[in-house]
Structures are given as structure tokens and as C-alpha cells.
Amino acid sequence: DQIRSLTRVHPTVKESIRKVCMDPNTVVCIFSGSEKSKLAGAFGELPVWLAAENGCFIRPPRQEGQSQGADEWIETIEASNMDWMESVQLVFDYFCERTPRSYVDRRETSMVWNYKYADPEFGRLQARDMLQHLWT
């Protein structure tokens, strides 16, 4: 949790996006692998389209006069069977125990094992080993 909280959007970036949005001939969409709540928390006050979880969910921009963006997320994929997540979570947890400073981000439609804060070489070796576990 401490590692994940380090990700913040710099105010200069938000101000730059706000300036781009002022052009009436421009539509801005922020496309991210992050889950809906993180994306809305970071950019929800801006008049932009948001696409969360790599486009699985989209949200229209806020309208003038609204203090926050629209609350309604549109699901762009058909709800599918997510039973696979439980078994993959077990493998990811196993590799988190073996790889210091790695962590799992679980989202509605996907899971990510992240080792960007771990030793790079060891993380790559662990990732290769993980693939073998997932393929079997």
C-alpha cells in the first residue's frame, strides 16, 4: 500500500491538460490501465473523457457547472467469467512472497503483478518463472 500511494499526478500536468481542454475543437481522453476509482481520483475534476482498465470502462467528461465528473461509467466489454482470477491471485501472491517490493494490483477485469520497485534482474527472473507457473 505504501508503494502504491507514491503515484501522484503533478499539478503542472493537470494544469497543462486543463489548458488543452480549453480549446473547443479538442476532446481529451485519458486512457489508463488503472482502475476507475484511481483514474477518477486523479483526473475526475478535469473536463476529460476517462478510459479505465485499458478501455474496459469509459466515463464522459463533467459538464459545465458540475464540480465532479459524471458518476456513470460505461462498460465497453461484455461481463465475462472472472473465475480465473482466484487461481492467478494465488500464483501472484506466491511470487510476491519470493520477490521483495513486488505487489499485485487487482482490478475488476485484470490483475497485474508489478516488480518495478524490486531488484530489476531478480524481478525479470521471477517474471519468467511466473510465466512457467501460469502456463501449466
N, C-alpha and C positions, 0 to 999 in steps of 0.2 A: 504493500500500500504506500509506503514511503517513497519507493522508487517511482511508482506511477503518478504520484502527486507532483513530481518535478516538471511535468509537461504543462507549460503555460503559453498563452499567446501574448506576444509582446504588444503593448499598446500602440506602438508605431505601425505594426502590421494591421491592427484593427482600423486605425485612422486612415491608412492607405486604402484599405478595402472600402471604407465609408466614402472616400473621395471618388473612387471608381464608380460606386453606386449612384453618385450624384448625376452622372451622365444619363439622360433619359433614353439614349439609344443603346444602353448597355444593360445586360442581365448578368448577374453574378451568381454562380453556383459553386459552393464549397463542397467538394467531393472528398470523402474521407473513409478510412476503414474503421474509424471509431464508432462506438455505439451512439444511439440517438441522444441520450442524456448528456454525454460529454460534448458532443458537437453543438447541441443547443446551449449548453452552459458556456461554451467558448464564444459562439457567434450568434446566439439567439436574438440579441438586441439589434443586429445589423439587418438591413433590408435585402437579404440574400436568400436564394434557394439553398437548402441544405440537403446533402445526399449522404446518409449514414450507412455504415456497414457495406461499403463498396457499392452503393447504389441500391441495396435491398429496400431501403426506406428513403423517401424524399419528403421534404416539408417546404411548402411555399413560403415566400418572404412575408414579413409582417406588413400590414397595410398602414398607411399614414394614420397617425393618431393612436396606434397600438403601442403599448410600452414593451411588449414582448412579441415574438414571432407567433405565427399560427400554432396552435397546440396539436393540430391534426397531422399525423404522419401518414403518408400513403405507402402501403406495402406494394412493392413492384414485382414481387415473386409470389407464386402460389405457396401457401404454407405446406411444408413438406415434413416428412418424418425425420425428427431430430433424435431418434433413439441412439444413433451412432455417437452422440456427444458424451454419453456416460463412459463408454469404454475408452474413448480417446482421452477423456479427462484423467482416467487412471494412469495411462501411459505418460501424459504430460506431467502429472504430479510426481511420478517416479523420476522423471528427468529433472524436475525442479529440485528434488532432494539431492540428486547427483551433481547438479550444476549450481554452485553458489551465485547468487544475484540474478538468477533467471526467474521468470514468473509466467503465469498463464493469464491471458485476457479472454474471458468467456463472454460472448455476445449472444444475441438472440439467434443468429444464423451461422455463427462460426466460432472457432476457437483459435487463439494464436499463442504458441509457446515462444516467448521472447527471451533471448540471451544477450541483448545488446549491452547490458551492464556487466556481463560475465567476462572472463578472460576470452578474448576473441578466438584463439586457436582451440582452446578446450571446448568452447561453445560450438564451433564448427564440427569438431569430432563428435560431440554429443548429438548434434543435429543429424549427422549421418547415421549414427547408431539408432536414433529415434525412428528414422525412416524405415530401417530394417524391422523394428518392432511393429510399426504401423502397417507395413506391407504383409506381415504374416498373420 
